[in-house]
Amino acid sequence: MRDAFIEELTDIAAEDPNLILITGDLGFGVFDDFSKNFPNQFLNVGVAEQNMTMVAAGMAMEGKKVFTYSIGNFPTLRCLEQIRNDICYHDLNVTIVSIGGGFSYGQLGMSHHATEDLSIMRALPNLLVTAPSSILEVKRLTQELYESSCPSYLRLDKSHAKGPKKASSIQLGKALKIREGKDLTIISCGGILHEAIKAADLLEKEGFDLRILSMHTIKPLDHYSIDEAVKETGGIITLEENNILGGLGSAVAEYCLTSNQIPNFFHRIGIKDEYSSVVGDQNFLRDYYKLGSFEIVRAIKSLLQK
């Protein structure tokens, strides 16, 4: 996902000298070509993410389209006050990019597990929140966030799912239907969508017909696709590599309740309300915290049997 992001941003920078990329002393190797080809559009502020965010806000006030970049929680939770007060409050054209969503940096421990960011960033007024699942989604959403004039958050994974064949089918604020189905709908975001696809493949062999939606835009949420899922399938399961409180599952549940679009059943799969103190790679931690395909299969079977 990281490589897809910088490839798309490089193409945009070649056409727009107002685009600025700011990094917090990260991206070495990945940003070499960008910094060499566009030295006036690249800035490394060092290990100072709060300053990075304030610099981005100042540049945006002068008409620049700014992308900030760092890993895990560093460009988000470490500088939350600056995002809130400087960027979102002033409704500035800054896109905050975090590489390492969920357990992407699982071996580095809890400080590098980005497992609350979707919940927290979603709560900030004016902020678009995105978590693409596939390489094409990364490319398309990077372009659309650049074209947008409001503050935004782009959460990137080290993993990715199989996505659509054409980028033209991807639209900011509109869920992407990965597969049709009538028994229930799995709504997911980020690379963990791959686990939903694996689960659906396993259950298809047992006669279950599952719809899968990639809800790459968490804010604003695609209400129409949720309405369709409620009316056309038996129920909804949400899947996210984020704390179960306040993220994708909460967003979908809030909409269903307040709009009176109540599915026959509703279940959230995510990280329980706890810190992930275990260390391991992304796949190991997904299984450990019961986010993997076999846990999804178990949960779906239990719900459908009831």
C-alpha positions in Angstrom: 0.0 0.0 0.0 2.8 2.4 0.8 4.4 2.0 -2.6 1.1 2.5 -4.3 0.5 5.7 -2.4 3.8 7.2 -3.2 3.6 6.2 -6.9 0.2 8.0 -7.2 1.4 11.0 -5.2 4.5 11.3 -7.5 2.3 11.4 -10.6 0.1 14.1 -9.0 3.2 16.2 -7.8 4.5 16.2 -11.4 1.4 18.1 -12.4 0.8 20.3 -9.3 3.7 22.2 -7.7 1.3 23.2 -4.9 1.4 19.6 -3.6 3.7 19.2 -0.6 4.8 16.0 1.1 6.1 16.2 4.7 7.6 13.3 6.6 8.6 12.8 10.2 12.0 11.3 9.4 10.5 8.2 7.8 10.1 6.8 4.3 13.8 6.4 3.5 14.2 4.6 0.2 10.5 5.0 -0.6 10.7 8.8 -0.9 14.2 9.0 -2.6 12.8 9.6 -6.1 10.1 12.0 -4.9 12.6 14.1 -2.9 15.1 14.1 -5.8 12.6 15.1 -8.5 10.6 17.5 -6.4 13.0 19.1 -3.8 10.7 22.1 -3.3 7.7 19.9 -2.6 9.3 17.6 0.0 10.2 18.4 3.6 11.6 16.1 6.3 10.9 17.8 9.7 12.7 15.1 11.7 11.2 13.1 14.6 8.8 15.9 15.4 5.3 14.9 14.4 3.6 17.7 16.3 5.7 20.3 14.5 5.1 18.4 11.2 1.3 18.9 11.7 1.7 22.6 12.5 3.9 23.2 9.5 1.4 21.4 7.3 -1.4 23.6 8.7 0.6 26.8 8.0 1.4 25.7 4.4 -2.3 24.8 3.8 -3.3 28.3 5.0 -1.0 29.6 2.2 -2.8 27.5 -0.4 -0.7 24.3 -0.5 -2.2 20.8 -0.7 -0.3 19.0 2.0 0.2 15.3 2.8 1.9 14.4 6.1 3.4 10.9 6.5 4.6 8.7 9.3 4.0 5.2 10.7 1.4 3.8 13.1 0.2 6.2 15.8 2.9 8.8 15.2 1.1 11.1 12.7 -2.2 10.7 14.5 -2.3 10.1 18.3 1.0 11.7 19.0 -0.2 15.0 17.5 -3.9 14.7 18.1 -4.2 18.2 19.6 -2.5 19.8 16.6 -4.8 17.9 14.2 -7.8 19.0 16.1 -6.9 22.6 16.7 -4.8 23.5 13.7 -6.1 21.4 10.9 -9.7 20.3 11.5 -10.9 23.4 13.3 -9.6 25.6 10.4 -10.9 23.0 7.9 -7.5 22.9 6.1 -6.5 21.0 3.0 -4.2 18.5 4.8 -4.2 14.7 4.3 -2.7 12.8 7.3 -1.2 9.5 6.1 -0.5 6.7 8.5 1.4 3.6 7.2 1.0 0.6 9.6 -2.7 0.4 10.4 -3.8 -2.3 12.9 -1.1 -4.9 13.6 1.1 -4.0 10.6 4.1 -3.3 13.0 3.1 -6.1 15.3 6.6 -7.1 16.2 7.4 -3.7 17.6 4.8 -3.9 20.4 1.8 -2.0 21.7 3.3 1.4 21.1 3.3 0.6 17.3 -0.1 -1.1 17.2 -2.4 1.4 15.5 -5.6 0.0 17.0 -7.6 3.0 18.1 -6.9 5.5 15.4 -10.1 4.9 13.4 -12.2 5.5 16.5 -10.4 8.7 17.5 -10.0 10.2 14.0 -13.6 9.6 13.2 -14.6 11.7 16.2 -13.0 14.9 14.8 -15.3 17.3 13.0 -14.6 18.1 9.3 -12.2 15.1 8.9 -12.7 12.5 6.2 -11.6 9.0 7.3 -10.4 6.4 4.9 -8.9 2.9 5.2 -8.5 1.3 1.8 -8.4 -2.5 1.4 -6.6 -3.0 -1.9 -3.9 -1.5 -4.0 -6.3 0.1 -6.5 -8.3 1.6 -3.6 -5.1 3.2 -2.3 -4.3 4.8 -5.7 -7.9 6.0 -6.3 -8.4 7.4 -2.8 -5.1 9.2 -2.9 -6.3 11.0 -6.0 -9.7 11.8 -4.6 -8.3 13.0 -1.3 -6.0 15.3 -3.2 -8.9 16.6 -5.2 -10.9 17.2 -2.0 -10.3 20.5 -0.2 -11.1 19.3 3.4 -9.0 17.6 6.1 -8.6 13.9 5.6 -7.0 10.7 7.1 -5.6 7.9 4.9 -4.9 4.8 6.9 -2.6 2.3 5.0 -1.8 -1.3 5.8 1.2 -3.5 5.2 -1.3 -6.1 4.0 -3.9 -5.8 1.3 -6.9 -7.7 -0.1 -7.7 -8.6 -3.7 -9.6 -5.6 -5.1 -11.4 -4.6 -8.2 -9.9 -4.7 -11.7 -10.7 -1.1 -12.5 -10.0 1.9 -10.4 -13.0 3.7 -12.0 -15.3 1.6 -9.7 -13.8 3.1 -6.6 -15.3 6.3 -5.3 -14.7 8.2 -2.1 -17.7 7.8 0.3 -19.1 4.8 -1.6 -18.6 1.2 -0.5 -17.2 -1.2 -3.0 -19.1 -4.5 -3.4 -16.5 -7.2 -3.6 -19.0 -10.1 -4.0 -22.7 -10.6 -4.1 -24.6 -12.7 -1.5 -27.9 -13.0 0.2 -27.4 -14.8 3.6 -25.5 -12.0 5.2 -23.2 -9.1 4.5 -19.6 -8.6 5.8 -18.6 -5.0 5.9 -14.9 -4.4 6.4 -12.1 -1.9 5.8 -8.4 -2.1 5.5 -6.2 -5.0 4.5 -8.1 -7.3 6.9 -10.8 -7.5 4.2 -8.6 -10.4 2.9 -9.7 -12.4 6.0 -13.3 -11.8 5.1 -12.8 -13.0 1.6 -11.1 -16.2 2.8 -14.0 -16.8 5.3 -16.5 -16.3 2.5 -14.7 -18.8 0.3 -14.7 -21.4 3.1 -18.3 -20.9 3.8 -19.3 -21.0 0.2 -18.2 -24.7 0.1 -20.8 -25.3 2.9 -23.6 -23.6 1.0 -23.5 -20.1 2.6 -23.8 -17.1 0.3 -22.1 -14.0 1.7 -22.0 -10.5 0.4 -18.8 -8.5 1.1 -18.4 -4.7 1.1 -15.2 -2.8 1.3 -16.2 0.2 3.3 -12.9 2.1 2.5 -14.5 5.4 3.5 -15.6 5.3 7.1 -16.5 9.0 7.3 -18.7 9.9 5.4 -20.3 6.4 5.6 -22.1 4.9 2.6 -25.7 4.7 4.0 -27.1 3.4 0.7 -25.0 0.3 0.7 -25.9 -0.4 4.3 -29.6 0.0 3.5 -29.3 -2.5 0.7 -27.5 -5.0 2.9 -30.3 -4.7 5.5 -33.0 -5.2 3.0 -31.4 -7.8 0.8 -29.4 -10.0 3.2 -30.1 -11.7 6.5 -27.8 -9.6 8.6 -24.6 -7.6 9.0 -21.2 -8.5 10.4 -18.5 -5.8 10.6 -14.8 -6.6 10.6 -12.0 -4.2 11.4 -8.4 -4.2 12.7 -9.3 -1.6 15.3 -10.8 -1.3 18.7 -14.3 -2.5 18.6 -15.5 0.7 20.2 -16.0 3.8 18.0 -14.7 2.4 14.7 -16.3 0.9 11.6 -18.7 -1.4 13.6 -19.8 1.5 15.8 -20.4 3.7 12.7 -22.6 1.1 11.0 -24.5 0.3 14.2 -25.2 4.0 14.9 -26.6 4.5 11.4 -28.8 1.3 11.5 -30.3 2.4 14.8 -30.8 6.1 14.1 -32.2 5.4 10.6 -34.4 2.5 11.8 -32.7 0.2 9.3 -32.4 -2.7 11.6 -30.9 -6.0 10.3 -32.1 -9.4 11.5 -28.9 -9.7 13.3 -25.8 -7.6 13.8 -22.3 -8.6 15.0 -19.0 -6.7 15.3 -15.6 -8.4 15.0 -12.7 -6.3 16.1 -10.2 -5.9 18.9 -11.9 -6.1 22.2 -11.6 -3.1 24.6 -8.1 -4.0 25.7 -4.4 -3.2 24.8 -2.7 -5.6 22.5 0.3 -6.5 24.7 1.3 -9.6 22.7 4.1 -9.3 20.1 4.1 -11.0 16.7 3.6 -10.4 13.0 0.3 -9.2 11.6 -1.1 -12.6 10.7 -0.2 -14.1 14.1 -1.9 -11.2 16.0 -5.0 -11.4 13.9 -5.4 -15.0 14.8 -4.5 -14.3 18.5 -7.1 -11.6 18.8 -9.7 -13.7 16.9 -9.8 -11.6 13.8 -8.7 -14.3 11.3 -10.8 -16.1 8.8 -11.5 -19.2 11.0 -12.9 -17.0 13.7 -15.0 -15.2 11.2 -16.3 -18.5 10.0 -17.1 -19.6 13.5 -19.0 -16.4 14.3 -21.0 -16.5 11.1 -22.0 -20.2 11.6 -23.1 -19.4 15.1 -25.2 -16.5 14.0 -26.8 -18.3 11.0 -27.6 -21.4 13.1 -29.4 -19.2 15.6 
